[in-house]
Amino acid sequence: MAAKLYMAPYTCARVTAIALEEAGIEFETSLVRFMKGEHKSPEFKRSNPKGKVPALEIDGDLLTENVAILTYLDERFPEAGLMPEAASPGQRARNTADLCFCSSTLHPLVTRIRMPMFFAGPDNAVAVKRTAELAMDEYFQLVEDRLADKPWWYGADWSAMDGYLYWIFWRVEGAGYDVSRFPRFLSHARENERRPAVERALAREEALQRQLEAEGVAFVPPKVG
Ligand SMILES: N[C@@H](CCC(=O)N[C@@H](CS)C(=O)NCC(=O)O)C(=O)O
């Protein structure tokens, strides 16, 4: 098998990297340098015309979008147990809806909390961030409630949904969002970090981040609020 993940450190490509590590799939990484505009280059756009990471090349298939990639990996490597077994079309749709909740509802809020200036300019950044944080509160409470009686989103077993939630949590935690109000989600994040596969995915990112720093093209988001 040949797999190559196009990624940039700290981005949502971590979601795919964690799933690949958890599934025990060997893969190489290809660093995409945002500060050099590589994600918008014609060369990279052959891998992902949307100019975003992640993109995954696997056995001749070119995949984009975390939800699609996770669904593909789950279908192709069922023994990895990346998602709970779906015994009916309805269950499959509910699993997909969970992943879409991360990509379509939570991720856009993450970006507004992390980089609000990109949406309404530096003068309005604080207002954008605060508005997104208020919206995020409702969804973090949803996750907090869901984890009331189980360690992971689906119960006793970790799933790719937990890896996705982990990246979301980590990203806003690092942007100053007050995660202490959600203690179960907080310990969910720390439990994720104790998983060897997650450790390996994070180590890959750190190596790529060191490379960006050595080249002088590491992205440092301005602090807002
Ligand atoms: N829906 C996509 C979102 C991908 C995405 O927004 N990736 C960000 C990094 S977290 C990116 O590449 N941003 C670069 C840009 O939009 O210019 C997915 O889940 O894969």
The ligand as an ORCA input file, in Angstrom:
! r2SCAN-3c Opt
* xyz 0 1
  N     -13.809     20.666      5.130
  C     -12.377     20.505      5.012
  C     -11.716     21.708      5.626
  C     -10.256     21.782      5.262
  C      -9.639     23.073      5.771
  O     -10.315     24.106      5.953
  N      -8.333     23.032      5.999
  C      -7.641     24.218      6.453
  C      -6.664     23.873      7.552
  S      -7.483     23.453      9.064
  C      -6.856     24.794      5.294
  O      -6.249     24.078      4.527
  N      -6.871     26.128      5.169
  C      -6.132     26.824      4.168
  C      -6.972     27.827      3.437
  O      -8.204     27.733      3.492
  O      -6.404     28.696      2.812
  C     -11.951     19.211      5.692
  O     -12.551     18.841      6.694
  O     -11.017     18.533      5.238
*
